[in-house]
Amino acid sequence: MGGSPSSLAVLAAATHFKLFQRASHVYSEAKRVHLFRETVMSNLSDDDILEKLGELMNQSHKSCSTLYECSCPELEELVKVCRDSGALGARLTGAGWGGCAVALVKENIVPSFILNLKEAFYRSRIDRGLINHNDLGLYVFASKPSSGAAIFKF
């Protein structure tokens, strides 16, 4: 960058620039995507596949939280409640800095998982008027894995 006054000013102001940390997250996340795909396509038992996928999701969340620093206290709490409620893995999803979490849960515990999540995480927010009880279905719902986005040509 040279020794010009403007370059030195940029360097002095950039004490919080974390290129290595951010790049470590990006590259490790890309590796996890490949490992996720390999695991899904493997000959492991269904239980072993789910366990491995959960581990990858947990690693992803930790990386998002500690290396990319795109989590927030509410998401950290939500992910913890998901894991404590029986999720094999849970992580923030979307752009981070607030927003959504996704959890991998065995189908047989989905109803109890959702009830516990509503009680352990959302109840206090309803009581404080932060969210409307009638809107809970917009915040907590079950879905099944499916194909991703696609382009249909007619």
N, C-alpha and C positions, 0 to 999 in steps of 0.2 A: 504494500500500500504506500510505500514511500513516506517521506517525512514532512509532507506539506501540512500546514496548520489545520486544514479541513480533515485530512486523513488522521492526524493525531487526535482531533476532536471526536471523530467517529470511534476510534479505538478506545478512547477514554470513556465514552458513553456506552460502549458495548460490553460492559463487564458481565452482563447477564446472558450473553449469547452462548447457547449451548449446542453447537453444531454436532459434536461427537455424540452427546446424549440423545439428541433428536434423531440423528442418523442411525444410532444403535437401535432405537425403537423401530424405525421404518424397516430396516433390514431384518431384524428379528421377527417383526410382524409378517413380512413376506415369507420368511422361512416357515412360520407357523401355518400360514395359508397352505403351503405345499404339504406340510405334515398332516394337516387336517384332511386334505384330499386323499393323501396316501392311506391314512387311517380308515377313512370311510370305505375305501376300495380294498382294504386288506382282508385277509382270511381269519382275522381275530373273531372271537365270540362277540355277540351283540353287547354283552355286559362289558367286555374289555374295550370294545370300540367306544362305547359311551363314556367309560372312565377316562380313556385317553383324550377324547374330545373335550371333556370337562376340564382336564388338566391344561389343555391348550388354551381354552377360554380363560381360565384363571391366570395363566401366564400372560395372556394378551392384556387382561385388565391391569395386572401389576405393571406391565410395561407402559401402558397408556397413562397410568397414574404416576409412576415414579420417573420414567424417562421422558415421556412426552408432556407430562404434567397437564393433561387435558381433562382431569376429573374434577370433582368438587366434593365437599363434605356430604352433601345429600346423596350423590351417586355412590360414594364409598359406603355410606350407611345402607343404601338399598342393595348393593351387591353383597354386603355382609349378611343382611337379613335373608336374601335369596339363598346363600350358601348354608346359613344356619337352619333354613327351612327345608333343606334336603336337595338343593340344586347340586348337580354334579360339577357344574361350572357356571359362572356368571361373570358378565363384563358389561362395561358401558358400551353403547353403540351409537352410531351417528357421529357427529362432529365433536362430541364431548363438551366440556365446559358447561355441564348441566344437560338435562335431557333424559335419555332412555337407557335402560339396561335390558339385556336379554339373558335368559337363564336356560340351561339344559336340565330338564327334569324328566325322570322316568314317568311314563304315562300313568301308571297306577297310583302315583301320589299327586297328580296335577290338582285335583279338587282341594285336598288338604293344603297343598303348597299355596294355592291362590288365597284360600281363607286365611292362612297364617300371614301371608304377605300383606293382605288388607289390614289385618289386625296389628301386626308388628310395625309396619311402616306407615300405612296410610291413615290409620285411625286418628293419630295425634294431629295430622294435617287437616283432617275433616273437623276435628274438635276445635282447632284454631281458626277455622274458616278459610284455610288456604285452598282447599278444593271442596267441591260439592259432592256429597255422597252419591247423588244420582249420576255423576260423571265417572264413577269408579270403573265402569266397564270400558271407558276410553283409555284408562291407565293400565289396567291389569287384564290380560286376556291370554288364552292359550292358543298356540298355533302349532302346526306340524311342519317339519322340513319339506321343502318343495323345490322345484326348479327355480332358478333365478330369472332375471329379466330376459326377455327374448324379443326378437323382431319377427313379426309374422308378415309374410309376403302373400298377397292374394292374387 
